Amino acid sequence: MGPKAAATPTEEELRYGAHRVEAYECRSCGQTTRFPRYNHPGKLLETRRGRCGEWANCFTLCCRAMGWDARYGGRIRAAAWRAPPRS
C-alpha cells in the first residue's frame, strides 16, 4: 500500500478525536484503506490501530489509572531527537 492523501474525517471519527485521517491505496487492487488518527484511548484500544504517539497517550492513561505519576510529552518528532555523542 502506498500513501494516497488525507481524507476528510467522518462524524464518528471526529467524535473520537480523529481530526486527521490518512488514506492508503493498495497498488494491486486499488482499494482504499482509511487510517484515522484517534486521540481517544478507548477507541484506540477498540480498533488496535495507531502509531507511537497514540499508544503513548494510551499508555499514559493506563499509568495514571494505576495511580502512577505520568505525563505525555507529545508532538516530539523522532527525526528531531538525536542521541548524545559518544565519548
Steps between C-alpha positions, in 0.01 A plus 500: 500500500611847428391834642213654310397818677337644805133412531219699657406358842153354545272609787592187698872555446467859619305384806808304607752774424618386158546841340754346259417203281756347267391307193708224343442335166591138420725495196358164387124544525457874548299460824532792742556446873428779746732552799340739751748647751284456812574710806271295725663213693178296516454512122868422449471188716186401309650537153857395596632729227726792574848638488744555783348837595153354544636206699707730722178689580327169583792378714497827695130449571570147629781626725276773643220247554746295712572810709848556359628845414518522123469758228507491126781692331325509162579650163871414508608382159734203496716676241553789743646277771871439487704271723779673688845452344707218643811595691 
